[in-house]
Amino acid sequence: MIYGLSGHIENAIFFDAMKCVTQTRYYPRNLPDKSGFQDYVSSLGISNNHHLIIYDRSPFGFYTSSRLWMIFRVTI
């Protein structure tokens, strides 16, 4: 589901957490491999010199953001 831009912070970057994941039959939302994740993050212009604010506009308000936080912690 795609949500409108009404809650989008100006100049925020849209991060597709599923973009760098290799889906399998048993794990459709598995963790990305380290190099693929780093390449994707770099392609967005994010480096170690940035402070990130991760938020999402999902109905629950925490599912995607908490997953992304966990991916950063595990992968980087």
Residue, then its C-alpha position, 0 to 999 in steps of 0.5 A: m500500500i502506498y501512502g500519500l505525501s501528506g505526512h512526508i518530511e520535506n527533503a526526506i528520502f524514500f527508502d524501499a526496505m525490500k529493494c535490496v532483499t533477495q526473496t525466496r519461497y520460504y523467506p519473502r522478507n529476509l535480511p539483505d546481504k551486507s554488500g547489496f544493502q551498502d550499495y543501495v544505501s550509498s545509491l541514496g546518498i547516505s553515508n556514515n557521516h549522516h544521522l538518520i531519522i527513520y519514520d514510516r506512515s504505515p497504519f501502525g506507525f512502527y512496522t517498517s521503521s523498526r524493521l529498517w532500524m534492525i536491518f541497519r543494526v544487523t547489516i552495517 
